[in-house]
């Protein structure tokens, strides 16, 4: 599963047009392959209701190996700061609007 997630992330190069929303949506679609977009699920923590700040904080903790998850550590390392910000903003905006990623 890690390979699929990382391949999907790498398929979407930086600077894609229409920039940030499209980039955030593309990466968020990859997140939804493991994280239930409805906020349910028992094994993997939901991300559907998190705000932008919480998503960025969690991803930076994974990147720094402060949170224990080999998969999320690899995902966090694969995202640039801009990609991480765009994805967090997209997910938070969707949550505010009450829509799934």
Secondary structure, DSSP 8 states (H G I E B T S, - for coil): -HHHHHHHHHTS-TT-SSHHHHHHHHHHHHHTTTS-TTS--SSS---TT--HHHHHHHHHHHHTT-S--HHHHHHHHHS-HHHHHHHHHHHHHHHHTT---
